[in-house]
Amino acid sequence: MAKRKKGKVIKMTTPENYIRQRARTLPIHECLVNSNWEKDGLASIIVARKHSSGNFTLGLYLVDLNCLGVKDAQYFFNIYPSEYKEMLEHRLEGADMTEVSYELVHNIVYAGVEFAEDYGFKPHKDFSVAQYILEEDSEDIEFLEISCGLNGKPFYVRGPLESDVKASRIIAQLEKTAGPGNYGFADKLPDEAWDDEEDVDSFEEDLLDDDFLNEELWDDYLDDSFDAKLDFNEKDIRNSSTFEFRIQLKDVSKPPVWRRVAVPSYFSFYHFHYIIQIAFRWTNSHLYQFSENGFESRSVITSVYEDSDVGDELQTEAKDVLLKDVFKEENQKYTYIYDFGDSWEHKITLEKIVPEVSHVPLLLAGKGACLPEDCGGAWRYQDLKKILADKSHPEYKEYRQWLGLERGETWDPAAFDVEDTQEILVSLFTP
């Protein structure tokens, strides 16, 4: 193959850079907010800007005017009109959203940001990009008085997905910044703040609907039988340690795909399966097994179903085997196989045994993007990367459509967000 001539490298503009640099040049198409935002103190906002092509760039904001400010933020770059319509239908289903002026949503967002910052709460991390879909917060924007807090004091209403640990941290922050007695807290707003019980129920449903965590992603990881909080034996916990594993996909390189996780030793292989699923961003759509030697093993650990094809293996229920029952020493190896068709083989190495009790798994590090499921396994994935890197390839367009890539979006085999994945992992396993 002839070597390419060296020349100037042109760096493609990422969606994030485009939004930061040019989103404000796009005209506002529409702004939406839930109609009961003033009463609830919780505003779900959509700001849509329209490209000359007819596509849309969106900013989605969940603003807690009572205490936390911008609790969540999302941005969508250059999506097709059909996608925008579909997204609106999904977001508006069961919600009473109203089209309002840009000035109103701008003032709601920045009133929430300013109020929260007074008590040491920063906006959601993705607001660092999503803020550029809004206009610059300057005197050019008409000022509207937005009420924050309850009687002028912060009032923390615990969200349905906020763990005891997170709630405790928020309350500790309020103790420090607002001072004892200068803030309120509730798992939900008191009944007297509502006209009737239906309003209370509606508010709780809105919280679940409007919290812009990726609900589809959660659905991928959970099945009807999953219980991250199985009853653990207190003796096992007291006598436990923490295992640090390095898990690497076999036969995948340039870049390699691996994760490093810390897991309580009293967790079962059932839990370990879900930890690996989340760490690698698999979708839990196929069968799996743990074993010493992969498909060559006589004995495997898996989820045993009544109608499962046992074959020649001796199957042990994953819920019945604890990690400490198998892993005994550092540098011990094991194998996890996911999807017996594509045969994604993960090599597990117990790198370190930390003599400390832990309760929640942690994602310590990682490299490489999650591979597309059902792409044909490790060898076919290598071909897929080559195809996506060559726009002239006859299968290029077909694979882009199959992966759901939008205009301007590329497949980055090195992309992996440790922080976002860790957030999902901890949230799922936090009591």
N, C-alpha and C positions, 0 to 999 in steps of 0.2 A: 504494500500500500504506500503510495507517495505521501511524503510528509507535507503537512499543511504549511504554507508560507506564514512566517511570523508577521504580524501586523498589529495595529492598534486594537486592543480589546475593548469592545463596547459593552458596558454593563447595562443589562436590562433593568428598567425601572420596575421595582416591586410595587404591588398594590399599596403597601404601607407608605412608600415614598411618594407615590402619586397622590394619595390622599393628603399627606402632609403638605405637599407643594402646590397641588392644583385643585383640590376638591372645592375650595371656596370660590373658584372661578365658575363652577357649574351653577346654573340657576336652581333655586329651590322649586321642587315640584309640588310637594305637599308635606304638612306636618300633622301628626295625629297624637292624641293623648287620651287616656281613659277619662271618661266624663266625671268620675267620682274622685279624682285625684285630690281635690281640696279637702274633702271629708276624711279620706283615708290617710292623707299625708304620704301616699305612695303613688308615684307617677310613672306609667309606662309610656315611653315616648318613641315615636318613629319620625325621623327626618329623612326625606328622600330628595336627592338632587338628580337632575336629568342630564345625561350626555347628549351631544348633538346627534349621536347614532340612535337615540331613543332608549338606550340602556340606562340603568339606574345605579347610583352609589348611595348606600344607606347607612345611617347611624341609628342604633337602637340603644336606649338608655333606660335603666331602672333606677329611679331617683327616690330615695327615702328622705323626705323632707322633715321627718320627725327626729332623725339622728344621724344616720350613716352617710348621707349624701348619695353619690353615684355608686350604688351597690353592684351594678353590673353594666357592662357596655359591650356592644358588638358592632362590627362594621362589615359591610358587604360591598365589594367593588365590582362595578361594571356588569351587573347581572342583567339578563334579558328581561323584557317586559313580561313574558309569560312566567318567569321565575318570581318576579316581583309580585305579580297578581297571586300566584300560588302562596307565596310567603304571607301576603296580607290576609288571604283567606284563612290560613292556619293561625296567624296571630289574632285575628279578629273574631275567630270562632268562639262564641260564648262570652265575648267581651264587648263592652259598650264604649267604643272608641269614637272620638269626635275630631273632625278636622278643625284646626285652630291656626292662628297666626304664628309666623316664625318667632315674633317677639315674645309671645307667651312661653313657648317651649324653651327658648333661650334663657329667659329669666328663671324658669323653674329649675333648669339644670344648674345654673351658676349660683342660684340662691342655695340649693342643696349642697353644692361644693363648698361654698363659703361657710355655711353653718356647720358642716361636718368638720372642716379644717379648724374651726375654733376649738374643737374638742379632740383634735389629734387624729381624725380619721381621713385618710386619703381616698381619692376616687379609685375605682376599679382599675387594674393595671392596663386594660385595653383602652381606657379613656385617653391614654397618651397618644393614641392614633385617632380614636373616634371623635375627639374634641375638634379635629380639623374639618369635620363634616359640618360642624357648627361655625358660625361667624366668630371672629375674634371678639372676645369680651371687652368691649370698649364703649366709650360714650356715644358712639354712633348708633348703638342699639337702644331703642326706647326703654327706659327703666320702668318696670312694673313691680309693685310691692307684692312679695310672695311670703306668706306666713310659714314659719318654720318652727318645729318643736311643738310642745303642748304647753300653752301659757308661757311661751318664751323659753322654756327649759327643754333640753333634749329628752326625748322619750323613746327608748329602745324597745321596738316590737320584734321579738325573736321570729325569724323566718323559719319555715317548715324544714329547710334543709341545713339549718345551722346547728351544729353539734353542741353538746354541753361545754366542751372545751372552748369552742369559738365564742359562745355566749359569755362564758366566764371571763375571757380576755376583753371582750367589749365592755362588760360591766366594770372590770378593773380599770380600764382606760377612763371610763366616766368618773369613777371614784377619784382618779388622779387629776383629771382636767376640769370637771364640773364641780367636784367636791361632794362629800356625803350629804344626801338630802336634796341635792340640786338637780336631780334627774329622775326619770321614771323608767320602769321596766315592766314588761308584760309578755307572756307567751302569745297573747293576742290582745287587741284593744278591749277595754272593759265594755260590758254589754250596754251600759248607759250611754256610750258614745254612738249607739246605733238606734235606728227607729224600731227595728224588730229583729227577731232571730234570723229571718231570711237574709238580712243585710250582713250579719256576722258570718253566716255560712258563705255568702257570696264573696266576702272579703278574703276568707281563707282560700277559696277556690282561685280567686284572682292572684293571690300571692304565688300559688303553685304555677298558674298559667303564665304569669308575667315575669317570673324569675328566669332571666335569660341564660340559665345553665342549659347545656345541650341535652334536652330531654331524650332525644333520639339516641344519643350516646349512652345514656343510662340504660335505656331499654335494651341496647345491644348487650350490655354486660350482665343484666339480671335475667334470671328465669324464675318460673313460679316456685322452684324449690330452693333458691339460693337464700341462705341466711348467714350473713357475715358475723353474726353475733351468737353463734351456737354456745351452749353452756360449756364452759371450760372447767376442768377439774382444778380446784384451788391448789391442791398439792402440786399438780403439774406446773402451774404458774409460779409458785414459790420456788420450785427447783429448776426453773427454766433459765435459758440463756438466749442470746440473740444470734441468729445465723446470718452471715453476710454472703450472699451468693452472687456469682457472675454467671449470667445466662446468655449464651451466644447462639445465634442461628447458624446451623451448619451449611456449608457450601454457598454462602452469600458473602460477597466481598465488594470492595470498591464502591461504597464503603462497607465495612463489616457492620452487622446489626447486632448489638448486644445491650444488655441492661445489668446494672448492679443494684440489688435490692437487699434490704435488711428485714428479716422476718422472725417473729417470735418462734422459739423452738417448739412450743406446745401447739402451734397451729397444725391443722391436718393437711394432707395433700389435696383435699377438696378446696381448702382456702388457697393453697399454693397455686392450684390451677387458675383460680380467678385472679390472683396477683399477677401471674404471667400474662394472662389475657389482657389485663389493663395495661401492664408495663409495655407490652408490644403493640397495644391498640388493636388486638384481634377483636372479632365480634362474637365469639362464643357460639358459632354457628355449626360446629362440627364436633366429632368425637375426639377424645384425647386419651393418652396413657403416659404414665411414668414407669420407668424400668431401668435396670442396670445397663442393658445392651440394646436398647431400641427394639426393632422388630425381631431380633435374634433371641429375645428374652423368653424364658419359659413362664415367668411370673410377672404380672403387670398390676399396677395400681390405677384404677380408673373409676368412673361413675358406673355402677353396675345397674343395668335395667333388665326388667323381666324378659323383654323381647330381644336383648342384645345377643349377637352372634359370638358365642364364647370362643369357638375355634379351638386351637391347640393351647391357648394360654390359660394359665391359672389366674383368674381375675380376683382382685381384692378391692372392696369398696373403699374409695378415697377418703370418705368421712371417718373411716375406722382406723386409719393409719396416721400417726403423728409424725412430724418431721424428725423429732428427736429419736423416734424408733428406728429410723433408717440411717440418718446422718450422724456419724460418731466421731469423725476426725477431720481436721482441715485438709484441704486438697482432695477430698473425696468427690468422685464424679457420679453423675446420674444423667438420665436422658428423659426429655419430655417431647412427645410427638403430638402434634395437633393437625387434624384433618388427614385422615388416612389415604385420601386421594392425592392431594398435593404433597403430603408427607413433610410438613414443616418440622424438622428435627432440631431441637434445642439442646445444646450441651450445657449441663448445669455443673458448676464447680463450687464447692463450699470453700470459700477463700479464708473465712475467719470465723471463729467462735468467740463471741464477746460475752464474758461472764456477767451479763447484766440482764435484768428482766425488762421486757418491753411489751407493749400492748397493741401497737399499730404498726403495720408494715410501712416501710419507707423506700422510695425510689431514690437511690444515692447518685446515680449517674447513668448515662446511656449514650448511644450513638446509632445513627441510621434510622431512616424512616420506616414506619410500619409498612410491610409489603402488602400489595393488593391481594385480597383473598380470592381464591379460585382462579388465579392467573396461571396455574400449571406447575407450581412448585419452584424450587430454587433455580433450576436450570432454565426454565422458561422465563423466569423473572430477569435473568441476565439478558435474554433476547429482548424482553420488553423494554429494558433500559436503553438498549441500542436503538430500538425503533423510535422511542420517544425523543431521542437525541438527534434524529435524522428526519427533518420535515419532508424530505423527498421520498421517504420510504412509503411504499404503497399501503401499508397498514397503519401509518401514523395517525390519520384522521380517525380511523376505527377505534384505535386504542385510546385516543383522547376522549372520545365519546363514551367509551366503556368506563373510563375512570371518572367521568363527570367533570373533566377540566373545562373551565370557561375560557373565553377569549382573554388572552394575556396571561393566563395561568399556566405554569409549567410544573412538571413532576420533578421534585427535588429529592433524590434518593438519600440525601444526607439530612433532611429536615426532621428534627425531633425536638419537641418542647418538653424538657424535663419537668419544669414547674407546673405546667398545665396537667400533665399526666399524674404528677405527685398529688395535686389537689384532688383529682378524681379518686385516686387510691386511698388517700387519708379519709376523705369524706365517706367513702363506702364502708370503711372498716372502723370508723370512730363510733364508739357506743353512744 
